[in-house]
Amino acid sequence: MPSRDQMAESRWIRVFGPFGPRILHSEYWRFTRRSVPRGVAMGLFVGVFFLIPGVQIIGAALFCLPVRGNIPIAAGMTFLTNPFTTPFLILASLPIGNLFGFHADGSAITSMYERSAPLSEWLAWLASDAAPALVIGLFIIALASALVGWLISIFVWRWWVARKWRRRAARMVALDD
């Protein structure tokens, strides 16, 4: 991973515009018990809700700013959504969105995919009730995955620190003997 100094010299930091200098602040790059779970949550939320590659990493970094989350962890968590998991997320979000009164049909997706439907047909499908169902379903899945990821990372962090303390105590006992 590049150092902060290397990041400051990068031309890509200009992508963040006025947020560029703030992103370089050390609190966003240190691994602490609070910043790591926040980074996990922001990365999962942005990764699931914004399914556009490229937008995910930039979005995760920007979402980490107000919550002081770990940017590298957030960027890494966006990779959990990839070409293999995205179709499952889309198909899972439609029934969830339908619970809110919309009528998106998952079988329409598979039939359009199987017959290689033109872009105009995909856009017409999205212009129907499918778009709100998809967005609401993705939002709920994103919130749920962010919450679960945040909780799991808190417990994993505590387990890891407790294990380090136990090993340290065992070494101290061994040295005393």
PyMOL commands that set and color helices and strands:
alter all, ss='L'
color gray80, all
select helices_A, chain A and resi 4-9+11-23+26-28+35-49+55-67+71-80+86-98+106-114+119-176
alter helices_A, ss='H'
color red, helices_A
deselect
rebuild
show_as cartoon
